[in-house]
Amino acid sequence: INPGMRGVSVSVDGQAASGGFIVPNDRVDVVLTREAPQGLTSETVLRNVRVLAMNARVGELGDAGEQTGREELQAEMLDDKVIATLELDPAEAEIIVGATQLGTFALVLRSMTDFKQSKSALRSGINQNIRLTSPFWNPSPDSNAQY
């Protein structure tokens, strides 16, 4: 983990983890799907996030001491649930921890050419802290809105 960053694990459906194609050091976007008044809605909550691990077996050595095969890893990634550990700054960690209560996550694999884009450029104009404290995310107890 790079200095100042945090490792945060989130649960995603196996099919929502790009079918086993996501491996450590890949970059992903994190998409949250949740119930809204108009039905299910999806939105990207984090962009260009580095993946530290996918499940516990990724990157581990097999029984015979050789590297675990990619086919075996892909089969594991299609299980019902996959644990993805992401490298996040403290603000992103708060966003993802708060969003876990709102719905389910999917990981969207990014092109390797996108890896070099700075996170600040990708987030220009986005204020994630406002998004988390808006009434849309946290309706007041006296409102009739059902999310």
C-alpha positions in Angstrom: 0.0 0.0 0.0 1.3 3.4 -0.9 2.0 6.0 1.8 -1.2 7.7 3.0 -3.5 5.1 1.4 -5.8 2.6 3.0 -6.7 -1.0 2.0 -10.5 -1.4 2.1 -12.2 -4.6 1.3 -15.7 -4.7 -0.3 -17.9 -7.6 -1.3 -19.1 -7.8 -4.9 -21.0 -10.4 -6.9 -18.7 -12.7 -8.9 -20.2 -11.6 -12.2 -19.9 -8.0 -11.2 -16.1 -8.5 -10.8 -15.5 -8.7 -14.5 -15.6 -12.5 -14.5 -12.1 -13.1 -13.1 -10.3 -10.6 -15.4 -9.5 -8.2 -12.6 -6.2 -9.0 -10.8 -4.0 -7.1 -8.4 -2.6 -3.8 -9.6 -5.4 -3.4 -12.2 -7.4 -0.1 -12.1 -11.2 -0.2 -11.7 -14.2 2.1 -11.4 -16.6 1.2 -8.5 -20.2 1.4 -9.4 -23.0 1.4 -6.8 -26.4 0.0 -7.7 -29.2 0.7 -5.3 -33.0 1.2 -5.0 -34.3 4.6 -5.8 -37.9 5.9 -6.2 -37.7 5.3 -10.0 -36.3 1.8 -9.5 -32.8 0.4 -9.5 -30.1 3.0 -10.3 -26.4 2.7 -10.8 -23.7 5.4 -10.4 -19.9 5.4 -10.4 -18.8 6.4 -6.9 -15.1 6.0 -7.3 -12.9 6.1 -10.4 -9.4 4.8 -11.3 -8.9 2.8 -8.1 -6.0 0.4 -7.7 -6.9 -3.2 -6.8 -4.7 -4.7 -4.1 -6.3 -8.2 -4.1 -9.2 -10.2 -5.3 -10.3 -12.9 -2.7 -7.6 -14.4 -0.5 -6.1 -16.7 -3.1 -5.0 -14.2 -5.7 -1.3 -14.0 -5.7 -0.8 -16.8 -3.2 1.3 -19.9 -4.0 -0.5 -23.2 -4.7 0.0 -26.5 -2.8 3.0 -27.4 -4.9 4.7 -24.1 -4.4 4.0 -22.7 -7.9 1.9 -19.7 -8.7 -1.8 -20.3 -8.8 -3.0 -20.7 -12.4 -5.2 -18.0 -14.0 -7.9 -20.5 -14.9 -8.3 -21.5 -11.3 -8.5 -17.9 -10.2 -11.2 -17.2 -12.9 -13.3 -20.1 -11.6 -13.0 -18.7 -8.1 -14.0 -15.2 -9.2 -17.3 -16.6 -10.6 -18.4 -17.7 -7.1 -21.4 -15.9 -5.6 -19.3 -13.3 -3.7 -15.9 -11.9 -4.3 -13.9 -9.9 -1.8 -12.0 -7.0 -3.5 -9.4 -5.1 -1.6 -8.9 -1.6 -3.0 -6.3 1.0 -2.3 -8.1 4.2 -1.3 -7.2 7.5 0.2 -9.0 8.3 3.5 -11.8 10.3 1.9 -12.5 7.5 -0.6 -12.4 4.9 2.2 -15.2 6.9 4.0 -17.2 7.0 0.7 -17.0 3.3 0.1 -17.7 2.3 3.7 -20.8 4.6 3.8 -22.0 3.3 0.4 -21.8 -0.4 1.5 -25.1 0.3 3.4 -26.9 1.6 0.3 -26.6 -1.1 -2.2 -24.3 -3.5 -4.1 -21.0 -2.8 -5.9 -19.7 -3.8 -9.3 -16.1 -3.3 -10.5 -15.5 -2.0 -14.0 -12.1 -2.8 -15.4 -10.3 0.2 -16.9 -8.0 0.2 -19.9 -4.3 0.1 -19.1 -4.0 3.4 -21.0 -6.2 5.0 -18.3 -3.9 4.0 -15.5 -1.7 7.0 -15.8 -4.5 9.6 -15.5 -4.3 11.4 -12.2 -7.2 10.9 -9.8 -7.6 14.7 -9.4 -8.2 15.1 -13.1 -10.7 12.3 -13.1 -12.6 13.8 -10.2 -12.6 17.4 -11.3 -15.9 19.0 -10.5 -17.0 16.1 -8.2 -17.3 16.6 -4.5 -17.9 13.2 -3.0 -18.4 14.6 0.6 -21.4 16.6 -0.6 -22.8 13.5 -2.3 -22.7 11.5 0.9 -24.4 14.2 3.0 -27.1 15.1 0.4 -30.7 14.4 1.2 -30.8 12.0 -1.7 -28.3 9.7 0.0 -29.5 10.2 3.6 -33.2 11.2 3.6 -34.4 12.9 6.7 -36.4 10.7 9.0 -39.5 12.7 8.6 -39.5 12.5 4.8 -41.7 10.0 3.0 -39.0 9.1 0.5 -38.2 5.4 0.3 -34.7 4.5 -1.0 
